[in-house]
Amino acid sequence: MAGYMLFVFNPDPMCFVHVLLNALDMDSRGEKARIVMEGGATSLVGQLAKSDNPLHGLWQKVRDKSLVEGVCRACAGKMNALEAAREQGLILLDDMNGHPSMAGYMQAGYQIITF
């Protein structure tokens, strides 16, 4: 197995904090873990960059460790988050009709976990 892809759709900060914590925990244990932001969760991209956001520190740790695989291009467009993703240098994923393909990651040996 290549590692874990944490696909987060839920924009609720109480859910998203668990995505960040799990990615950091897996990484600290030597596991490969990457976060893919999908659906409504793409709306968080701009908010997470703000230093007064309660999740900003964890977001920075995850980004500093390169644990964010990318952001769904189609959903970020729908949620008006494309510019925020670009400003943060996040990869826009679009290999499945504008969305990231779970099947592609599975074929590469990743286990998919959804939030």
Buried (B, 14 or more C-beta within 10 A) or exposed (E): EEBBBBBBBBBEBEEBBBBBEBBBEBBEEEEBBBBBBBBBBBBBBBBBBEEEBEBBEBBEBBBEEEBBBBBBBBBBBBBEBBEBBEEBEBEBBBEEEBBBEBEEBEEEEBEEBEB
